[in-house]
Amino acid sequence: MENCAFSNGVLNFLEKINENTVDIDNAVSDICAALEAVAEDIRLGRVELSLDAPPNELEPEGVIKSGEMYLNPNGYEADGVVINYTTKEGGKVVSSFMPVKGEKWSDDEKALIGLVSKSCYMITGRARIMSLMEKSLYIDRMTGICNTEGFMRYGGMLVARGLLVNYAAAFINIKNFKYVNQLFGSRQGDELLKKFAQAMDKFIKDDGKFARLGGDNFVLLIKKGRITDLRAFVDALSFEMGEGEMKQLYDVRLRMGIYEAVENDTMGDIMNKSSIAFNAAKSDERKDVVFFSPLHLEAAIHKKKISTLFPSALDNGEFVVYYQPKVRLSDNKLCGCEALCRWIRDGKIVPPMDFIPVLETEGSICRLDFYVFEAVCADIKRWLEMGLDPVRVSVNFSKRHLHNQRLADQIMGIIRKYGIDGRYIEVELTEMTGAEDLTAMSVFVDKMKDNGVATSIDDFGTGYSSLNLLKDLDVDVIKLDKSFFTNINDADGGISTDRIVVKNIVNMVNELNMEAVSEGVETHAQAEFLRETHCSMAQGFLFDRPLPKDEFEKRLSDEGFYVDKG
């Protein structure tokens, strides 16, 4: 009878457990309840299960768990059934079943207990697999932390419970991460992402959620009271990078946009506003951390408006070319001009600073640059047909073009399309610091020179590699930034720092057989000083503002217009 009760107890256990449980904690609870119900029938004293799983992508630290599933208050015997299972991933599961104190299982009963043990193993194993599959939907495979879906799910739970208002969101990017890959290699770059992600995840603990959006972009939710701690923590982040003798500490520097949630915010609100704050930080070289303000939202709306209006405005001819004359300082004769784009919408001029930076950021500036260039070539052809003698026109091209290996060919194609001589064109490129950009610029400059087209460096002196540009680039013209001339006037005594800097730059430019052009010249004192330094040309309000095409044509036909100026 006892064996019959034992067998029925095993059958009852198998019937009571839920084979479809997909959560391992629920599966363990179900097993515990089933064991409790049949413990008397199978004379159960104690049950223990343990799991030792190695690390994997979803569980970077592995899993070590052990727990008592059942304990009879009357005690238990040591002689029972202990079974070891090895999982496919190399993990180890141990189940221990012991009879109640004073009882001893027969071999047949031990075999039935083995069936119970195997069922427990299979059910918990299935639940763990299902749990890992669900977890994989919300975990970033590289770093092991939360992914975007998991982040939004966590935030959604906070919203549902009315707790989101207690949190701040931060959009985060690792500054200069591309240089990590260049210095240490992509494998070490991936390792840095893992170390950073794990460090941040541990710091946040249960006070929020940290997630990887992709690449070196991350986002977090953290309780508002810990924002100060967060900033202190990230300021001190450093990790060992490299291998062997090349190992070194690398200080991680972040760019962050932070938004503190308010009542009725959704996850969409905090993601959008922290991203807007981040973009503000990205645009401001003086700040790595920016807190969201309504002004940032206004700026974002403005950028969106510009981006939306640009294509149709270009198609409708709302962008026109103005020309600002350049004057040769030795005789005050017109010797060149700069083509400047103006956006005329609804009869009003949209200030360049309202749209140029937006188009530069999103890349649409490249399309506008070619639009302006083609308009310039058409104007030059028209002037020649009118019998005018055109001066060389400088046309700005964004540094974004340097990633276009066909840039030189496209420029020459447009010049040939209008049948004009390359000597009428000067391509202006903005000063930059990146080694890759400098190499691309050098190749482009050489191609232009081979085709008889002049090149120039705009805003010279505003970057950090000015002397390298003079040394490494065979350009024709150097344009000195107007910031050099702000403090040059009759009252400075002729010994200001600006005078010394400008004088020496112009001297170097002349010795390198280049031409120097000074921008932003507004006073007679500035013009006279530039003549003394043997600067070739000047442009600025002292001589002329940017002019519409028909006004500039008058300057072309009036050879002595600037003789009495400067």
ZISUL-V859582 format. One record per residue. N is the residue number from 1. OMEGA is omega in degrees with one decimal (none if undefined). D_FIRST is the distance of its C-alpha to the first C-alpha in Angstrom with 2 decimals. Layout:
[[N OMEGA D_FIRST] [N OMEGA D_FIRST]]
//
This chain:
[[1 -179.5 0.00] [2 179.4 3.77] [3 178.5 5.44] [4 178.1 4.98] [5 179.2 6.20] [6 -178.9 8.52] [7 178.7 9.83] [8 178.2 10.45] [9 178.3 12.08] [10 179.4 14.28] [11 178.3 15.27] [12 178.1 16.14] [13 -177.7 18.18] [14 -179.7 20.06] [15 -174.2 20.87] [16 -177.0 22.13] [17 -178.4 24.58] [18 -176.4 28.05] [19 -175.2 29.12] [20 179.0 32.69] [21 -175.8 33.45] [22 178.1 36.76] [23 -172.8 37.25] [24 178.4 35.53] [25 177.1 35.43] [26 178.6 33.80] [27 178.1 31.31] [28 178.8 30.36] [29 178.6 30.07] [30 -179.8 27.79] [31 179.5 25.48] [32 180.0 25.53] [33 179.7 24.64] [34 178.1 21.71] [35 179.0 20.37] [36 -176.0 20.87] [37 -175.4 18.84] [38 -174.7 15.67] [39 -177.7 16.26] [40 -177.3 13.75] [41 -177.3 10.79] [42 173.5 12.00] [43 -173.7 13.30] [44 178.8 16.79] [45 -178.0 19.83] [46 175.5 22.77] [47 176.9 23.98] [48 175.3 27.59] [49 176.0 29.58] [50 179.9 33.19] [51 174.3 35.90] [52 -176.7 39.21] [53 179.9 41.31] [54 178.4 44.91] [55 173.1 47.85] [56 -175.4 48.72] [57 -177.8 51.27] [58 178.5 49.11] [59 -172.8 47.82] [60 -179.1 50.81] [61 -178.0 49.21] [62 179.8 45.80] [63 173.4 42.53] [64 -179.2 40.68] [65 171.4 37.67] [66 -178.2 34.68] [67 178.3 32.40] [68 -177.5 29.32] [69 -179.3 26.89] [70 176.2 24.39] [71 178.5 24.46] [72 179.8 22.06] [73 179.8 24.34] [74 178.1 22.39] [75 -176.5 23.48] [76 176.6 22.03] [77 -178.5 21.94] [78 -176.4 24.53] [79 -179.0 22.50] [80 -178.6 21.00] [81 175.7 22.08] [82 -176.7 25.76] [83 177.1 27.22] [84 176.1 30.93] [85 175.5 32.31] [86 -178.9 36.01] [87 -177.6 37.53] [88 -179.3 40.40] [89 -178.9 42.84] [90 177.6 42.02] [91 -176.9 39.83] [92 176.5 36.76] [93 179.5 33.38] [94 175.1 30.92] [95 -179.4 27.33] [96 176.9 25.49] [97 -178.7 21.79] [98 178.2 20.77] [99 179.3 17.58] [100 -178.6 17.96] [101 177.6 19.91] [102 179.1 18.24] [103 177.0 15.33] [104 -178.9 15.51] [105 173.8 14.13] [106 178.5 13.72] [107 178.6 16.27] [108 179.2 14.03] [109 176.6 12.93] [110 177.8 16.65] [111 177.4 17.58] [112 175.9 15.68] [113 175.9 17.40] [114 176.7 20.54] [115 176.4 20.17] [116 180.0 20.05] [117 -179.4 23.04] [118 178.5 24.93] [119 177.4 24.47] [120 -179.8 25.86] [121 -177.0 28.70] [122 -177.6 29.59] [123 178.1 29.56] [124 177.6 31.64] [125 178.4 33.82] [126 180.0 34.55] [127 179.9 35.31] [128 178.8 37.64] [129 179.6 39.43] [130 178.8 39.95] [131 178.6 41.12] [132 178.5 43.56] [133 177.8 44.82] [134 -179.9 45.56] [135 -178.1 47.06] [136 177.9 49.32] [137 -172.7 50.99] [138 -177.2 52.18] [139 173.7 52.84] [140 -170.8 56.03] [141 -177.6 55.04] [142 -171.3 57.84] [143 -178.5 57.59] [144 177.8 54.00] [145 -178.1 55.21] [146 172.0 55.20] [147 -175.9 57.16] [148 -179.2 59.23] [149 179.0 56.40] [150 179.3 54.22] [151 -179.6 57.19] [152 178.0 57.93] [153 179.1 54.28] [154 179.1 54.26] [155 178.2 57.59] [156 177.5 56.48] [157 176.9 53.67] [158 178.7 56.33] [159 -177.8 58.53] [160 -178.8 55.75] [161 178.6 55.13] [162 -174.8 58.88] [163 -175.2 58.92] [164 -178.7 61.16] [165 179.8 64.22] [166 -171.4 63.09] [167 170.4 63.42] [168 177.3 66.15] [169 177.4 66.07] [170 172.5 67.84] [171 -169.3 68.80] [172 174.9 69.19] [173 177.0 70.86] [174 -178.1 71.44] [175 174.5 75.21] [176 -177.9 76.77] [177 -178.9 73.43] [178 179.1 75.21] [179 174.3 77.07] [180 178.0 73.81] [181 179.9 73.10] [182 -176.8 76.68] [183 -170.8 76.65] [184 -177.4 73.21] [185 -174.9 71.96] [186 -180.0 69.47] [187 177.4 66.44] [188 175.7 67.46] [189 177.0 68.21] [190 179.9 64.64] [191 177.5 63.46] [192 178.1 65.66] [193 -179.8 64.12] [194 -178.7 60.63] [195 179.8 61.72] [196 -177.8 63.57] [197 -178.6 60.73] [198 179.5 58.15] [199 179.9 60.57] [200 -179.8 61.28] [201 178.8 57.64] [202 -180.0 56.81] [203 -176.9 59.83] [204 179.0 58.86] [205 -177.5 55.23] [206 -177.4 53.79] [207 -179.9 57.25] [208 -177.9 57.68] [209 178.5 57.27] [210 -174.6 59.24] [211 174.3 59.49] [212 178.7 61.38] [213 -176.2 63.35] [214 -177.8 64.50] [215 177.4 66.95] [216 177.9 67.97] [217 -177.0 67.58] [218 175.9 65.02] [219 179.0 64.33] [220 167.6 62.66] [221 -179.4 61.72] [222 178.8 62.10] [223 -173.4 62.41] [224 -178.3 66.10] [225 -178.2 66.12] [226 -178.2 65.39] [227 179.0 68.24] [228 178.0 70.46] [229 179.4 67.71] [230 -178.5 67.18] [231 177.8 70.86] [232 -178.4 70.97] [233 -177.0 67.91] [234 178.2 69.25] [235 -176.7 72.68] [236 -175.6 71.20] [237 173.1 69.06] [238 -177.4 69.76] [239 177.8 67.80] [240 -178.5 68.45] [241 179.5 69.67] [242 -178.4 70.84] [243 176.6 69.86] [244 -178.7 71.18] [245 -178.6 74.66] [246 -179.2 74.87] [247 177.9 72.24] [248 176.8 73.54] [249 178.6 72.51] [250 178.7 72.91] [251 179.4 73.47] [252 176.9 71.83] [253 -174.0 74.03] [254 168.8 72.79] [255 -173.8 74.40] [256 169.3 72.68] [257 -172.5 73.16] [258 176.2 71.49] [259 178.3 70.91] [260 -174.6 69.57] [261 175.3 67.65] [262 -178.7 68.89] [263 175.1 67.47] [264 174.7 66.41] [265 171.7 66.53] [266 176.7 64.29] [267 176.4 63.07] [268 179.1 65.85] [269 -174.6 68.38] [270 176.6 67.40] [271 -178.2 67.12] [272 -174.4 70.54] [273 174.5 72.30] [274 176.7 70.94] [275 177.6 72.06] [276 177.6 75.49] [277 178.2 75.78] [278 178.9 74.82] [279 175.9 77.55] [280 176.9 79.99] [281 -179.3 79.01] [282 -178.4 79.43] [283 -176.7 82.92] [284 -176.8 84.02] [285 -178.1 84.57] [286 -174.7 85.05] [287 174.1 81.55] [288 -179.7 78.12] [289 179.7 76.30] [290 173.9 77.32] [291 -177.5 75.92] [292 171.2 76.09] [293 178.9 78.95] [294 178.1 80.19] [295 177.4 83.11] [296 179.2 80.74] [297 177.4 79.42] [298 179.7 83.00] [299 179.8 83.74] [300 177.7 80.68] [301 178.4 81.71] [302 179.3 85.21] [303 179.2 83.95] [304 -180.0 81.89] [305 179.1 84.97] [306 -179.1 87.15] [307 -178.4 84.63] [308 -176.2 84.40] [309 -170.2 88.16] [310 -175.1 89.23] [311 -178.7 88.74] [312 178.4 90.67] [313 178.5 93.29] [314 -179.9 93.94] [315 -177.0 94.20] [316 177.2 96.56] [317 -179.9 98.91] [318 178.1 98.33] [319 -179.1 98.57] [320 -177.9 102.16] [321 170.6 103.84] [322 -178.1 106.18] [323 175.1 108.33] [324 -176.6 109.19] [325 169.1 112.36] [326 -175.6 112.71] [327 175.4 116.12] [328 -171.5 117.77] [329 -178.8 118.86] [330 -179.4 121.92] [331 179.7 123.70] [332 176.5 121.43] [333 174.9 121.12] [334 -176.4 118.11] [335 -179.3 116.25] [336 176.2 112.74] [337 175.6 110.11] [338 177.2 106.40] [339 -178.5 104.56] [340 -177.0 102.39] [341 174.9 100.01] [342 178.6 100.35] [343 179.3 98.05] [344 -177.6 100.05] [345 -178.8 97.85] [346 176.1 99.29] [347 -179.9 102.66] [348 178.2 101.38] [349 174.3 100.73] [350 -178.3 97.15] [351 -179.6 97.46] [352 -178.7 96.32] [353 176.9 94.05] [354 -176.8 92.17] [355 -178.0 91.14] [356 179.6 91.84] [357 179.0 89.04] [358 -179.5 86.53] [359 177.5 87.53] [360 -177.9 87.53] [361 -174.1 83.96] [362 176.7 82.55] [363 -179.8 84.74] [364 179.6 86.86] [365 -179.3 89.87] [366 178.2 90.16] [367 179.4 90.89] [368 -179.8 93.43] [369 -179.9 95.14] [370 175.8 95.84] [371 179.4 97.02] [372 -177.5 99.52] [373 179.9 100.58] [374 177.3 101.34] [375 178.2 103.32] [376 -180.0 105.33] [377 178.0 106.15] [378 178.7 107.27] [379 179.6 109.50] [380 178.2 111.07] [381 179.9 111.87] [382 179.7 113.44] [383 178.0 115.53] [384 179.6 116.85] [385 177.9 117.76] [386 -178.9 119.56] [387 176.7 121.64] [388 178.1 120.08] [389 -176.0 119.32] [390 170.7 115.63] [391 179.2 114.50] [392 -177.5 111.29] [393 176.0 108.30] [394 -176.8 105.23] [395 -177.6 101.92] [396 172.8 98.71] [397 -180.0 95.57] [398 176.9 92.27] [399 176.7 90.58] [400 -179.6 87.71] [401 -174.3 89.89] [402 175.2 89.71] [403 178.4 86.30] [404 -176.4 88.09] [405 -179.2 89.46] [406 -176.0 91.72] [407 -178.3 93.41] [408 180.0 96.74] [409 179.9 96.83] [410 177.7 96.10] [411 179.9 98.85] [412 178.1 101.34] [413 179.5 100.37] [414 177.8 101.34] [415 -179.8 104.58] [416 179.3 105.53] [417 -178.4 104.57] [418 173.7 107.29] [419 179.7 109.74] [420 179.7 110.51] [421 -179.8 111.23] [422 -178.0 108.47] [423 178.2 111.02] [424 -174.0 110.67] [425 171.4 106.98] [426 -179.3 105.33] [427 -179.8 101.54] [428 175.4 100.28] [429 -178.3 96.99] [430 178.2 95.51] [431 179.6 95.16] [432 -172.6 91.64] [433 -174.4 89.92] [434 -179.4 87.08] [435 179.6 87.77] [436 178.9 86.39] [437 -179.5 88.61] [438 177.8 91.61] [439 179.5 91.14] [440 179.2 90.82] [441 -179.6 93.87] [442 178.6 95.91] [443 -179.2 95.17] [444 -179.5 96.11] [445 180.0 99.33] [446 179.1 100.46] [447 178.6 99.89] [448 -179.7 101.91] [449 178.6 104.71] [450 -178.7 104.84] [451 176.3 105.45] [452 179.8 108.12] [453 -179.1 105.99] [454 175.6 106.18] [455 179.3 103.15] [456 174.6 102.84] [457 -178.7 100.41] [458 176.1 100.09] [459 -178.8 99.45] [460 178.4 100.33] [461 -179.5 99.63] [462 -179.6 96.62] [463 -175.3 94.00] [464 -175.0 93.30] [465 -173.0 94.49] [466 -177.7 98.03] [467 176.6 99.77] [468 178.2 97.40] [469 178.0 98.26] [470 -175.1 101.95] [471 -168.7 101.36] [472 -176.1 98.93] [473 -178.4 99.88] [474 -179.5 103.10] [475 -177.6 103.56] [476 -172.3 106.96] [477 172.1 106.67] [478 179.9 105.06] [479 -179.6 104.76] [480 -178.7 104.83] [481 -176.2 102.58] [482 -179.9 104.48] [483 179.7 102.78] [484 -169.8 105.30] [485 -176.7 108.24] [486 -173.5 107.11] [487 179.1 108.94] [488 -179.9 111.96] [489 -176.8 115.04] [490 -171.7 118.61] [491 -174.4 117.62] [492 174.6 115.20] [493 176.4 118.03] [494 -176.9 117.07] [495 -179.3 114.69] [496 177.6 111.33] [497 179.9 108.24] [498 179.2 107.90] [499 -178.3 111.41] [500 -178.9 110.67] [501 -177.8 107.40] [502 -178.8 108.94] [503 -178.0 112.05] [504 176.6 110.09] [505 179.9 107.70] [506 178.4 110.63] [507 178.6 112.38] [508 -179.7 109.39] [509 -179.9 109.02] [510 -179.8 112.72] [511 178.0 112.63] [512 178.5 109.72] [513 172.7 111.93] [514 176.0 109.75] [515 177.1 110.87] [516 175.2 109.84] [517 179.0 109.36] [518 178.7 108.98] [519 171.6 106.96] [520 178.8 107.46] [521 -172.6 111.13] [522 -176.6 112.44] [523 176.6 115.50] [524 179.9 118.82] [525 178.2 118.01] [526 -179.9 114.90] [527 -179.8 116.84] [528 177.2 119.65] [529 -178.9 117.25] [530 175.4 115.58] [531 -179.8 119.02] [532 -179.3 119.74] [533 -179.4 116.52] [534 172.4 117.47] [535 -172.8 114.45] [536 -171.2 114.99] [537 177.2 113.81] [538 170.7 112.55] [539 -177.8 110.90] [540 -174.5 110.42] [541 176.1 111.76] [542 -177.7 115.07] [543 -177.9 115.90] [544 169.9 113.74] [545 172.2 110.50] [546 -172.2 108.32] [547 171.3 110.39] [548 -174.2 109.64] [549 -176.1 110.71] [550 177.1 114.04] [551 -179.8 115.02] [552 178.2 114.24] [553 177.4 116.37] [554 178.3 119.31] [555 179.4 118.74] [556 -177.2 118.84] [557 -179.3 122.24] [558 -171.6 123.68] [559 -174.8 124.19] [560 -171.8 125.51] [561 -173.9 123.13] [562 -172.7 121.66] [563 -177.8 124.81] [564 -179.2 125.59] [565 175.9 122.02] [566 none 120.39]]
//
